[in-house]
Amino acid sequence: MGVPAIVTAGDSRAAKAVYGKSKVYLEIDGLPLVAHVVRALQDCPEIDAVWVVGDTSRLEAALGSKRLEDSLCKPLHVVPQQRDLISNAWETYRRILSGDVLVGRDPQPDELDTEVFLLSGDIPLATPQEFSSFVQQS
């Protein structure tokens, strides 16, 4: 069984803007940075699903390109952002446990050690091999 990845792409008050845009939406080679991260996770064998948390309408637009859709081989879920980074991680984790992007649940005693791979959506040059190595060594 693989590990789900939580990609943070929130754009609330703590997000750093570059040229007036949240970094995760800046483009390299015609794709937003967050799309590059999602693509790299598709080729990481330890990852079984990708959960991206942020502004859902902006993320759906950023992740809706045919080019990205053609590279998807694992489930991709978009989760609405919360008030801060910790809340984004916790609420997405709760939704992973429930399997529902809208409604989460607290972990049961036997789920307290459930692993997730939490990473930022603004690291477009990271490779699947780097992600894989990190997960394996964790």
TORMAR-579230 format. One record per residue (C-alpha): x, y negated, z negated; residue in one letter. Coordinates in steps of 0.25 Angstrom, whole numbers, padded with zeros to 4 digits, always signed. Example, Ala and Ser with C-alpha at 12.3 -4.5 7.8 and 13.67 -1.06 7.14 Angstrom:
+0049+0018-0031a+0055+0004-0029s
//
This chain:
+0000+0000+0000m+0005-0014+0004g+0005-0027-0004v-0004-0038+0000p+0003-0052+0003a-0003-0065-0002i+0002-0077+0007v+0000-0090+0000t-0005-0101+0010a-0012-0111+0001g-0012-0125+0004d-0017-0132-0008s-0009-0142-0017r+0003-0134-0019a+0005-0131-0004a+0017-0138+0002k+0013-0146+0015a+0023-0148+0027v+0019-0158+0037y+0005-0159+0030g+0002-0144+0031k+0003-0133+0021s+0016-0125+0025k+0009-0112+0027v+0002-0118+0039y+0014-0124+0046l+0017-0116+0059e+0029-0109+0064i+0028-0103+0078d+0013-0106+0079g+0009-0099+0066l+0007-0105+0052p+0018-0101+0042l+0007-0092+0034v+0004-0084+0047a+0019-0081+0048h+0019-0075+0034v+0006-0067+0037v+0013-0062+0049r+0025-0057+0042a+0017-0050+0031l+0010-0042+0042q+0024-0035+0045d+0027-0033+0030c+0024-0018+0027p+0022-0020+0012e+0011-0030+0015i-0003-0025+0017d-0012-0037+0018a-0009-0052+0018v-0018-0062+0010w-0016-0077+0013v-0021-0087+0003v-0024-0101+0007g-0034-0111+0014d-0042-0100+0021t-0046-0109+0033s-0032-0114+0035r-0026-0100+0034l-0037-0093+0043e-0033-0103+0053a-0018-0101+0051a-0019-0086+0051l-0029-0085+0062g-0020-0085+0074s-0020-0074+0084k-0005-0072+0083r-0006-0070+0068l-0019-0061+0069e-0011-0052+0079d+0000-0050+0069s-0009-0045+0058l-0009-0031+0054c-0012-0033+0039k-0025-0039+0033p-0024-0054+0032l-0033-0061+0021h-0034-0076+0019v-0038-0080+0004v-0043-0094+0000p-0032-0102-0008q-0034-0105-0022q-0029-0117-0031r-0014-0113-0031d-0004-0103-0028l-0006-0094-0040i-0021-0094-0038s-0019-0091-0023n-0010-0079-0026a-0020-0074-0037w-0033-0075-0030e-0027-0069-0017t-0022-0057-0026y-0036-0055-0032r-0041-0055-0018r-0031-0045-0013i-0036-0036-0025l-0050-0037-0021s-0047-0036-0006g-0056-0049-0004d-0051-0062+0001v-0062-0070-0006l-0064-0063-0019v-0053-0057-0028g-0052-0049-0040r-0043-0048-0052d-0034-0036-0052p-0037-0024-0060q-0027-0018-0070p-0022-0008-0059d-0020-0020-0049e-0011-0029-0058l+0001-0024-0051d-0004-0026-0037t+0006-0032-0028e+0005-0044-0018v+0015-0051-0010f+0013-0066-0012l+0020-0076-0002l+0019-0089+0003s+0013-0092+0017g+0024-0102+0021d+0036-0092+0023i+0035-0089+0038p+0049-0084+0040l+0048-0073+0030a+0048-0059+0037t+0040-0046+0035p+0054-0040+0030q+0056-0050+0020e+0041-0049+0014f+0043-0034+0015s+0056-0034+0007s+0050-0043-0003f+0038-0034-0006v+0047-0022-0006q+0056-0028-0017q+0045-0033-0025s
//
